[in-house]
Amino acid sequence: GNSVTQMEGPVTLSEEAFLTINCTYTATGYPSLFWYVQYPGEGLQLLLKATKADDKGSNKGFEATYRKETTSFHLEKGSVQVSDSAVYFCALSEVGGSYIPTFGRGTSLIVHP
Amino acid sequence: DGGITQSPKYLFRKEGQNVTLSCEQNLNHDAMYWYRQDPGQGLRLIYYSQIVNDFQKGDIAEGYSVSREKKESFPLTVTSAQKNPTAFYLCASSIDPGYSGNTIYFGEGSWLTVV
């Protein structure tokens, strides 16, 4: 079946540091890949997505590239801010088997001033 | 504004009680979902529905029930059979269950605590 593996958190950074959160996936076909963000006490919201290999999703300074050869979709940001502190979820969705999204466990990011 | 409304935000359940969490969406989405979130375990799918009057069990459906009598509504009942219901519950929806690239839209969540 499908699965998503994210790096363990929490990730703790100082403001303006470079961020990478690793995400790898297992899928039987050609999934779409997503990053969602959850701020404390709230629901999840879409951060970015990519629907085919080599696509790059980007939003609010965050980027992730769909790498089919390494089955990865790592999240990056060049300079994090305190307001980026949240939990980040990698997810995939695939038609054919089931379209139901599969989520990773989430990675907590803490940014200090 | 379009979105997903969950209520109540906080709910306390006594042992042996059934409680119902409300989820309403005005996005005209076909598919709706319920997830449970526990610390360190990410999201686990409880039930989902692709169309009105149809729903399917997810990974952890035991002790839960749902209905989908209207397109915009997908309430979740946590029954007394659910032995460890304390968690954060998230309702979500997406426009077309047949397209893998669809964004999932989430409500603000409901906290359920057993007292």
Interface residues (C-beta under 8 A of the other chain):
Chain A: P31 S32 F34 Y36 G41 E42 G43 L44 Q45 L46 K49 T51 F89 A91 S93 E94 V95 Y99 I100 P101 F103 G104 R105 G106
Chain B: I4 Q6 Y33 G40 Q41 G42 L43 L45 Y48 G58 L90 A92 P97 G98 Y99 S100 G101 N102 T103 I104 Y105 F106 G107 E108 G109
